[in-house]
Amino acid sequence: MLVLLPPSEGKAAGGEGSPLALGGLSLPGLTAARERVLDELVTLCAGDEEKAREVLGLSEGLRGEVAKNAALYEAGARPAGEIYTGVLYDALGLATLDAAARDRAARSLLVFSGLWGALGTADRIPSYRCAMGVKLPGLGALGAYWRPFMAEVLPEAAGEGPVLDLRSAAYAAAWKPKGALAERTVTVRVLHARMAGGVEKRSVVSHFNKATKGRLVRDLLAHDVRAASPADLVAALRDLGHTVETAGPGGRGKPWALDVVVTDVH
């Protein structure tokens, strides 16, 4: 099973060890495409700081991110699973999983990124700032830039099992599974259920959507779930205590759509 995750805007500081080795990242078919984006980003940020800040959509308080991007080739690197922080990654808690579960994470999780395309959690990268919605001067919108490269490498990476797609819309734009692969892809919506006047009301949550998705992935890793199909995945999530509702297979090149219903948002 392959799990697709968004990155986080917030990132931990880079490491103090060896710098980035592009050729050592997962999905080596993306290496040349990554190098182009990296070169564009470093060149942009090493030039006019105000232009770079405008292109990257950075506030005055994030001005320091420009200088950080300009030094990406020399900066120390650390595993992507340690670089990405924020609500989803706090709930996932990779560092607190046992070694076997962390190994499973390294094999089954892919984090989408405007800069790197997609990464494994064990891939060593420097801390950076470049969202998928950015339009780099020489490459254009990164979501569109990455599509042909993703279409080439990700079907093989997906293997024969289900694909659990937990990406946000901006990152889903970089790759959309097609055909039979789409039919074994599972997307998730998190709904908050509460009683109002004796009637259950449901609403889509945002901040807590990320936390719930992080907990789902943590449970799958911690319990070594090996789903062979979307139906197996749904059954496994229910066995783990999650309230999951589904209309069943999408069919005709469409993914499964799951609603995970929560009563406590935290």
N, C-alpha and C positions, 0 to 999 in steps of 0.2 A: 504494500500500500504506500502511495506517495501522498504527502501532505503539503499543500501550498500555502505559504504564509506571507502576509505583508511584512515590511520592515517596521521600524519605529522612527519617528522624527527625532526623538531623543536618543542619544548614543553615549555610551561610556567613553572615557578617554582611551586613546590607542595604547598599545603596549610599549615597552621599553626595549624589546628585543629586536630581532631581525625585521627588516621592512617587507613590504608586499612582494610576493613572487607570483605574478599573474599565471604562469604556467602550472602552478600547483593547485589552483582552484578546481572545484568540481565542475563538471560539464565543460571539458576542455574545448569542445566545439565552439564555445563562446569566446575563446581567448582573444582572437583578432578583433572582434566587435567590442569587447571590453577595453582593449587597448585604445581604440579610437575614442571612446567616450572619456576614458581617463585622460588622454592627451588633451582633448577639447576642454575638459573641466579644469585641468591644471593650468593650461594656457590662459583661459578666461580669468582665473583667480589670481594669476601672477601679473595680470595687467591692470586695467582700470578697476579699482576696488568698487566704485559706485556702480559701474555697469554690471560687474559680477553680482553685486548684492541685488540689483534689480532683476537680473535674469533668474537668479536662484530664489527670488521672493523672500529675501531675508530682511527682518526688521533691523533697526538701528542696534538693538540689543544683541543681535546675532552677528554683528560685523566681524567678530573674531573667526567665524566659520570660513570666511573667505581666505584668510591666511592659512588656516588649517588645510583647506582644499589645495592651495598652491604647493603645499609640501607633502602631498600624498605619496610620492615616490620614495621619499626619505623617511617618512614617519614609521614608527614601530607598529607592528601588527599583532593582533590577537584573534582568537576564534570569534567568528561572527555571532555565535550564540552568547558570547560575553559582551560584544559591542552593542547589540540591540537591547534597548531597555524599554520601559513603558509598560502599559497595563497588560497587554497580552503576554509579554515576556516575563513580567513579574508573576503572573498567574501560572505560566508554564513552568517556571522555576527550574530550568535545566541544571543549574549547579547543585540543586538539592536532590536530584534523581540519583539512583545508584549507577554504577559504571555500566552495567548491562543496558539500562534504559537510555543512558547517554549515547551509547553505541548505536542503539536503535534510532535515536534521534538523528545522529550523523548520517545514517543510511536512508532515512525516510522523509526528512524534512527539507524543503527547499524554500528559502526566503527570497522573494522577488525584490528587485532593487533597480532604481533608475540608473545607477552607476555600473553595477555588476551584472545586470540581467537577472540572474538567479544564482543563489549560493547554497552550499551546505552549511550547517551550523558549526562544523569543525573547520571550515575554511578560514584561514588567517587573513584579516583585512585591517587596514587602518581606520580610525574614526573619520567620518566624512559627512558632507551635507549635499545631497542631490536627489530630489524627489522625482518620481516617475513623471509628474506633470510638467517638469522643466523643459524648456525649449532652448537647447544649446545652439549658439550661432551657426556652427558648421554642420549640425546634424538635424536640427529641427526637434519636434516633440519626441521625447524619449520613448513614450508608449508605442508610437508608430515605428520608431527606429528599431525597437527590439523585436517586433512581430515576426519578420522573416527568419531571424536567427533562432528564436524560440520554437517556431514551427518546425525547424529542422532538427533540433536536438531533444526537445521535451517528449515527443511521443515515445522515443526509445527509453528515456529515463523513466517514463510512467510504467513500463513493463506491462504485465497482464492483469494486475489487480486493480482495485478501486483507487480513485484519486479524490482525496478530500480537499476541496478548494475553499479556503478560509480567507482569501484575499479581499481587500477592499476594491471598489470599482476602479480606482486609478491604476492599480497594479494588475487587475484582471484584464485591462485593456492591452497589456503586452502579450498575452497569449490566451486564446480561446480554444479549448479542446474541440475537436470535430469528429463527426462520424461515430464509429463504435466507441472510441475513447470518450467522447462526450457522454455517451449513454452509461458509462461506468464512472462518471464524475459526479460527485455529491457536493452541492452547495448548501450553506447553512445560514438561516436567519434566526436571530435570537429574539424571542418575544417575552415581555414581562406580563404575567397574569396577576390580576388583583381584583378583589371584590369591591364593587361600588353599588350601593343600594340593593344588595342581594343578587347582583348580576355580575358575572365575570367579565372584566374588560381586559383586553390585550393591546399592548403597544410595542412598537419596535424600539429597542434600546440602542444607544450609541456607545457611550463610554463603557457600559457594563457588557455590551456585546463583545468587546475585546477580551475582557476578563473571562467570560464564559467560554469563548473559543480557546483561550489558553488552558483552562481547566479541562476541556474536552481532550485536547492533545496530550496533556500530562497524564490523564487517566489511560489513554490508549497506549502510551509508552510504558507507564509504570506496570500495567497489567499484560504487557506483551501481546496485544490484540493483533491477530493475523487474519484479517478479513480477506476473503477471496472474492467478494462481490459487494456491491452497495447494500444488498439485503443483509449480508453478514455484518456489515458495519453498523447498520441500524440496530440489529439485534444486540450487538456487543454494547453499543451505547446505552441501550435500555437495561441490559444486564448490569451495567456499571452505575445505574441509578438515575440516569438522565431521562427527562420526559421529552420524547422525540415523536413528532408527528410527520407523516409523509403521505403524499398522494401516490406514491409508488414510482415506477420507472417513468422517466420523461419520454423515452422512445423517440424515434425519428431524428436522431442526432441531438437530442436535448438531455441535459443532466437531470439527475434526481435533485429535488428541492426539499430540504428538511427544515422543519421548524423545531427549534429547541426552546421549550417553554420553561421559564424560571419564575419563581415566586419571590425570591429574595434577590435583590440587586446589590452586589458588593464586590 
